[in-house]
Amino acid sequence: MADRQIRALNVAEKPSVAKAVSGILSRSPQSNGLRVREGRSRYNKIFEFDYVIRGQHFQMAFTSVTGHLMELEFDDRYRKWYSCDPIELYHAPVLKSVPQDKLDIRRTLEEEARKSQWLILWLDCDREGENIAFEVVEVCAQANRNLNIWRARFSALIEREIHHSMQNLVRPNQLFADAVDVRQEIDLRIGASFTRFQTMLLRDAFVLDFASEDRNIILSYGPCQFPTLGFIVERYWEIQAHEPEEFWTINCTHNNNEGIATFNWMRGHLFDYTCATMLYEMCIQEPTATVTKVRQQEKLKYPPHPLSTIELEKRASRYFRMSSEITMKVAEDLYQAGFISYPRTETDGFSERTDLRSIVQEQEGHQLWGSYARRLLDPEANLWRHPVGGGHDDKAHPPIHPTKFSTGESSWSADHHKLYELVVRHFLACVSQPAVGAETTVEIDIAGELFSACGRVILAKNYLDVYRYESWGGSIIPTYDFGQQFVPATLTLDSGVTRPPPLLSEADLLGCMDKAGIGTDATMHDHIKKLLDRFYATKDSNTRFSPTNLGEALVMGYDEMGYELWKPYLRAMMESDMKEVSNGAKRKAEVLETCLQQMKACFSDARSNKEKLFEAMSIFFQRSNRPSGSAQHMAGEVVRRCGVCQNNDMVLRKKPDGNFMVGCLGFPLCRSAFWLPGSLLEAVVTQTVCEICTPGPIFKIQFKFRRVEIPPNFDADHLGCIGGCDDTLRQLVEICGTGSRNIPTVSGRGQGHPSLSSSGNVHGSARRQEVCMHCSQAGHSSNLCPSLASRGRGGRPPEINQQNGEESIPCDSCGAPCSLRTANTDANRGRKFYSCRSQGCNFFVWEENATGGRRAATGNGSQSNQSRRGGGLGRGSRGGARSGNATFVSATGEPISGRCFACGDPSHFANACPSRGR
């Protein structure tokens, strides 16, 4: 090979692994020692050394990430809880990107990749690690498209394993990464949709007494978390439903010179007292017992299978009462220090190529189990047995086993000592012969009723000598011969009651999850921890789980719906599909589409039956008088960014009175709001972005107006924009008014978009004490001042605005300058008119009428007392009928016949017709 050095960038999953692997590789004869320098991230250093791979010299740079480099998140528009209907999250755009707190790591990778020819990935060798590997590949490949990408596969941080991995590099597995992508997206969409649904529906509706501040409680839903809760609740319900039932059984004992034998009734027990009494009386009348069978046989107690992650968690819980979370944390510490193999594995059988004897040999010097290790390797002891696997192989890692001898490190806690000892003893046990015992079974007959006794003698303990966590107890019974007769020492009829099953222990729960396919070996402990963190379950000192009121209420609610979202079946099918993706049997897109369609239907059903959740919660919690979050943010579809506070989104909402508005989510700190036309029947935010209005994006709204409340020349369906470019929407606001009740705005609020009627108070229906700006009297607004009725109708010359040089006249209602504008409709194109731009004032007059002609009036700014007395206008109406033959003119000059569309009466509009709704 050429002597030219190749520069290779090596990336590990954690800084500690990068340091450990670099230390091992830099001790090779070809290395010039280990050099360390800082990267962009102070936690992820760069180690440099020389190394030779199959005769080729390499200059190695070794750095790390810290777990996942990227996060999967929704597009910005969908991230806020009230930004959309939760069902939209099943198809909302998602993006995988590097979060802000990991940008320094990304910069390090980019800089080092540009200087390298090879990229060697040292991520954990499971599906999750493979996914992280492809995140690293994506970042590095963007910086250097010519990288030669390789994967190091290893299971222990020991020299022979690391050097073997470096000399036998492979390509990364895209299918493993795809399987994790599927899981991440499914979990994100399902979890976010159900979590938002539950939390918005229930958190504010009930007093959650288990936390000091229930307004911040998240009622989360996880596709694995919830079935795990289901196991706990289901066992709890079994216990609650259990009704003790009395039973009766006959017991018999016999004494002789060799000891006492206890014989058990082979019927077990009977629930019928009369029947049990009759059989007992028969035995009392003829109490002589006859031996009908004596059976002696050799029994074997087999050692456990090699240790997988689930078994490690179950046994640590059973033997030490150690939680699965602590177990995995301690196991990870031992792995990173090189004392045990990779602790996340589903494999429970060793490969034929594994040198098991050398692993045993390393343990010969230990003071507790060293002598047993020496016996194992002694051929004359005949104690060695090749371990029998349990049939599981994840094709990534071997079973958990010791990789380095230790009598205990100074930095170890008691849990580290216990877990290391368990791993070593378990490994020594699984390569040992089974325990051997001699079992004797004796059966007797008393008046036709059969009884039996069993005794056991251990002949060879074998693996039980080292595996002190298990015992094989048994009693020794006297010797009996076939046909032998004797009279029992005692013969009694005893009663008892049936007992419910116990609460699930952590080992039981892990077993349920494993059997049902819920979660993976690396994530099961996380799902259990979340149940405790979310107040869905509690764990007692015996590591047994009970549901909290909240956990039971949620499961009960879904159970009452008839849709078993708390059962494991749906998630088990998803986990099976993900395995199919990882082995290439199914495509990523196919599994995603199927799973999400199924869960979207579940979500839709759950939402339509939400009253079941309310009923279940009402059993356990008191109703609160706070409005629920879902009511506060009804129809909360994001329209644009707020132009006033600049910090929150503005969303479309439908108020309880039927009016629509676009309000800021920062309420009450920000009260910016846009009230939409009062004639609006329906409104839905679309994905269409306005190309005119800035700053964007501003999403257009699909409006549907009440046909009878808008002029005939307007369409009932309209795709409009609230940003200020939509003349049609502005005209309808001027004609029909808004749902804001024209409450005066707070100074400085809602001034960012003067094109539509905008209110500084989202709760515009709340009445305030109004003061007229014309007469300074309280009790009426300026536009309804009696002094306006006596104001002259004579012409007034236009004034020149000193700021912009435009012509203007003072507004009759509020006194503000009214700018001269030009109509742009077909009927009045080029015609001049004056209109007021003040908040809450819609004054309008044609130019030719401004100097003495009859004023055409729309909006509350020009309504006279006479028109109010005679018109009887309803909500949203802004017309000003002056006579039966009057012609109404819109703000853009369109003539509107002053006649009710419903009954033809000229004194009112159709929206105020007395016959409406009859």
PyMOL commands that set and color helices and strands:
alter all, ss='L'
color gray80, all
select helices_A, chain A and resi 15-25+76-79+86-90+100-114+127-143+159-167+174-202+214-216+225-241+273-285+309-320+324-336+356-361+370-377+379-381+414-430+462-465+506-516+524-533+549-561+569-582+588-608+610-620+629-632+707-709+727-736+782-784+786-789+860-862+865-871+910-912
alter helices_A, ss='H'
color red, helices_A
select strands_A, chain A and resi 6-12+35-37+46-53+56-64+71-74+94-97+118-122+148-151+206-207+246-256+259-265+289-301+435-446+449-460+485-486+490-497+537-539+545-547+622-623+637-641+649-654+660-664+673-675+680-689+699-705+717-720+758-759+799-800+807-810+817-822+832-836+844-846+887-889+895-897
alter strands_A, ss='S'
color yellow, strands_A
deselect
rebuild
show_as cartoon
